[in-house]
Amino acid sequence: MTRRKGFLVAGGILLACMALAVLLVQLRPEPEVRPLPDKTPVAITAPVVAGVGSIPVFGAGTVRPTAEIHVTAEVNGKVSWVDPAFQSGGRVEEGQVLFRIDDADYRNRVQQARANVAAQHVALLQAEEEALIARSEYAQFQRRETGAASSDASPLTLREPQLEAARAALVRDSTLLADAELALSRTEVLAPFNGIVRDESVDEGQFVAAGQGVGRLYASDAVEVVVPLSDADAALIPGLWNLRAGDGNARVTARVIAEYGDRSYAWEGYVDRAESSLDEQTRTIDVIVRVPAPFAGGALAGDNSAPAGPGAPPLLVGKFVEAHIQGIVPDRYFIVRRSALRPGNEVWAVRGDTALTIVPVRVLQRSDDDVYVTGALEAGQAVATGGIQFATEGMAVRTTAVEAP
């Protein structure tokens, strides 16, 4: 091939390629036109709920008895009988005999004391009669000697000291009789109140000494829950510092909830009092919640009308429980999600579904998921709970709602 032909072939190929390129450009599809994405940030919101009624005060504490005693013998002796109920976990009633001490020696002392009292009664009657005779004889003697009765006789002449001694001896022996009868009555150790036996260490035939502890008993008519609260939470309990221990008239109601297995049970109670000082370690105030009839069995939590079933557990001493106390009733407050509360106690509310406004609030109470606040909010107003990390006044946003708290 000559050089000329080579140039012609190369030129032809080049022209063919150019023609193909022009054809491909002409046959290409038109590009799809898409609108630019919206750069407005998306805020996840939840509505504000208007508060109704009292604000709950949440706390937790351990159940303890209202009264607990060490059962002790008051006299020495050998134990002759023990009540079967007087053992760990047993239930006893007020006035029930827990155990008896052999009373033979004490009954003998009572008989001796009664005999002494009877003898002193005779001695007193004899002394009275002798004093009467002495006074009569002295009066007759004075009339014979002077012709008139005289009142300046010696007390010994009238046997007055002997009469006083007889009276004192009767009082002494009567007191000894009372002591003997009291010692005899103490051979029976009685339960001072309805209670539960925490532990015991006495058996039949055992010798016990006066003052020796043989068990512990705590009251079963009521229990207490010690609830540590911050001063801010304690301030939400109405009239807390005016409550008087044991006063059932001015009650602040409370609910105690305990878990047994996979269920929660509740008992109704009331705030009995508050400690008068802060705990030095935790800087909290101990509020005492009293629960009457804790061993009657609790109702299922979440259903106030559910009665205590036959298998419902009691509120045991030592159990760790939650306490919901009825707080104050503000004129106007709101409930928002905990995630809606921002640092500095602010809430980012949505205005007109398009812009954010920063609303300062005062926090009254916090629960697991909700916060009780006051501020310039409206019921049903949307507040940001997520989706954005910062906000400025009037910032444009798009919203997507979640369920109400």
RARARA-V595335 format. One record per backbone hydrogen bond with DSSP energy under -1.0 kcal/mol. CO is the residue of the C=O (numbers start at 1). NH is the residue of the N-H. Records with the same first field share a line. If there is no record, write none. Layout:
# RARARA-V595335
CO = NH, NH
This chain:
# RARARA-V595335
2 = 6
3 = 7
4 = 8
5 = 9
6 = 10
7 = 11
8 = 12
9 = 13
10 = 14
11 = 15
12 = 16
13 = 17
14 = 18
15 = 19
16 = 20
17 = 21
18 = 22
19 = 23
20 = 24
21 = 25
22 = 26
23 = 27
41 = 398
43 = 400
44 = 385, 386
45 = 402
46 = 383
48 = 380
49 = 335
55 = 327
57 = 325
59 = 323
61 = 321
62 = 226
63 = 318
64 = 224
67 = 219
69 = 217
71 = 214
73 = 211
77 = 208
78 = 102
79 = 205
81 = 100
83 = 86
85 = 87
87 = 90
90 = 197
92 = 195
93 = 96
96 = 191
98 = 83
99 = 189
100 = 80, 81
103 = 107
104 = 108
105 = 109
106 = 110
107 = 111
108 = 112
109 = 113
110 = 114
111 = 115
112 = 116
113 = 117
114 = 118
115 = 119
116 = 120
117 = 121
118 = 122
119 = 123
120 = 124
121 = 125
122 = 126
123 = 127
124 = 128
125 = 129
126 = 130
127 = 131
128 = 132
129 = 133
130 = 134
131 = 135
132 = 136
133 = 137
134 = 138
135 = 139
136 = 140
137 = 141
138 = 142
139 = 143
140 = 144
141 = 145
142 = 146
154 = 158
155 = 160
159 = 163
160 = 164
161 = 165
162 = 166
163 = 167
164 = 168
165 = 169
166 = 170
167 = 171
168 = 172
169 = 173
170 = 174
171 = 175
172 = 176
173 = 177
174 = 178
175 = 179
176 = 180
177 = 181
178 = 182
179 = 183
180 = 184
181 = 185
182 = 186
184 = 187
185 = 188
187 = 101
189 = 98
191 = 95
194 = 220
195 = 92
196 = 218
197 = 89
199 = 216
203 = 206
206 = 79
208 = 77
209 = 212
212 = 73
214 = 201
215 = 71
216 = 198, 199
217 = 69
218 = 196
221 = 293
223 = 291
224 = 64
225 = 289
227 = 287
229 = 285
230 = 234
231 = 235
233 = 236
234 = 237
236 = 328
237 = 240
239 = 242
240 = 243
244 = 247
249 = 251
252 = 271
253 = 326
254 = 269
255 = 324
256 = 267
257 = 322
258 = 265
260 = 263
263 = 260
264 = 301
265 = 258
266 = 299
267 = 256
269 = 254
270 = 290
273 = 288
279 = 283
284 = 279
285 = 229
286 = 275
287 = 227
288 = 272, 273
289 = 225
290 = 270
291 = 223
293 = 296
294 = 315
299 = 266
300 = 303
303 = 306
309 = 312
313 = 298
314 = 316
316 = 319
319 = 63
321 = 61
322 = 257
323 = 59
324 = 255
325 = 57
328 = 55
333 = 51
334 = 373
335 = 49
336 = 371
337 = 340
338 = 341
342 = 345, 346
345 = 361
346 = 342
347 = 349, 359
348 = 384
349 = 357
351 = 354, 355
354 = 397
355 = 351
356 = 394
357 = 349
359 = 347
362 = 374
365 = 372
369 = 338
370 = 367
371 = 336
372 = 364, 365
373 = 334
374 = 362
375 = 377
378 = 381
381 = 48
382 = 350
383 = 46
386 = 44
392 = 395
395 = 356
398 = 43
400 = 45
